[in-house]
Amino acid sequence: MTQHFMHILTRCPLCGRKATISVPSDDWIRFKFKGVHAQDAFPYLDADRREQLITGTCPECWSEMFKYEEEDNPDVEETVH
């Protein structure tokens, strides 16, 4: 069976940077129309790419928005699953 892909174009609402993220069509439908959470629909994408699909925010702007929280909490480690 041939797997079809969706090519999702995102635009960061903060800087305007565009990105295209390709995901299997079935996964996109589960996420967009069936209420499946991004981490469950796209376990193969890293957290940055999943965030881009959810909010459009690029990894650089996301890091910039939360850099002060990271600086204020040096004991907090990022967990990637």
C-alpha positions as CSV (number, residue, x, y, z in Angstrom):
1,M,0.0,0.0,0.0
2,T,1.4,3.4,-1.0
3,Q,1.7,5.9,1.8
4,H,0.6,9.5,0.9
5,F,2.1,12.5,2.5
6,M,0.8,16.0,3.4
7,H,3.2,18.9,3.0
8,I,2.2,21.4,5.7
9,L,3.4,25.0,5.2
10,T,3.8,26.9,8.4
11,R,4.6,30.6,8.9
12,C,5.9,31.7,12.2
13,P,3.6,34.3,13.7
14,L,6.5,36.1,15.3
15,C,9.2,36.3,12.6
16,G,7.3,35.3,9.4
17,R,9.8,32.4,8.7
18,K,8.2,29.7,6.6
19,A,8.7,26.0,6.9
20,T,7.3,22.9,5.2
21,I,6.8,19.8,7.3
22,S,5.9,16.5,5.6
23,V,3.8,14.0,7.5
24,P,1.8,10.9,6.4
25,S,-1.8,11.9,5.4
26,D,-3.3,9.5,7.9
27,D,-1.4,11.1,10.8
28,W,-2.4,14.6,9.7
29,I,-6.1,13.6,9.6
30,R,-5.9,12.0,13.0
31,F,-4.3,15.2,14.4
32,K,-6.3,17.8,12.6
33,F,-9.8,16.3,12.5
34,K,-9.9,13.5,15.1
35,G,-8.4,15.2,18.1
36,V,-5.3,13.1,18.4
37,H,-2.6,15.0,20.3
38,A,0.5,16.0,18.2
39,Q,2.9,13.9,20.3
40,D,0.7,10.8,19.6
41,A,0.0,11.5,16.0
42,F,3.6,12.4,15.1
43,P,5.9,10.6,17.6
44,Y,8.6,10.5,14.9
45,L,8.8,14.4,14.8
46,D,10.9,16.2,17.4
47,A,9.1,18.6,19.8
48,D,10.2,21.7,17.8
49,R,8.5,20.4,14.6
50,R,5.3,19.3,16.5
51,E,5.1,22.8,18.0
52,Q,5.4,24.3,14.5
53,L,2.4,22.2,13.4
54,I,0.4,23.3,16.4
55,T,1.2,27.0,16.6
56,G,3.4,27.8,13.6
57,T,6.1,29.1,15.9
58,C,9.6,28.4,14.6
59,P,12.2,26.8,16.9
60,E,14.3,29.9,17.1
61,C,11.4,32.1,18.2
62,W,10.1,29.5,20.6
63,S,13.6,29.4,22.3
64,E,13.7,33.2,22.4
65,M,10.3,33.4,24.0
66,F,11.3,31.0,26.8
67,K,15.0,31.7,27.2
68,Y,14.4,33.6,30.4
69,E,12.5,30.7,32.0
70,E,15.5,28.5,31.2
71,E,18.0,31.0,32.6
72,D,15.8,31.4,35.8
73,N,15.6,27.6,36.3
74,P,19.1,26.2,35.6
75,D,18.1,22.9,37.3
76,V,15.3,22.2,34.8
77,E,16.4,19.8,32.1
78,E,14.6,19.5,28.7
79,T,13.1,16.1,28.2
80,V,12.7,14.7,24.7
81,H,10.8,11.5,24.2
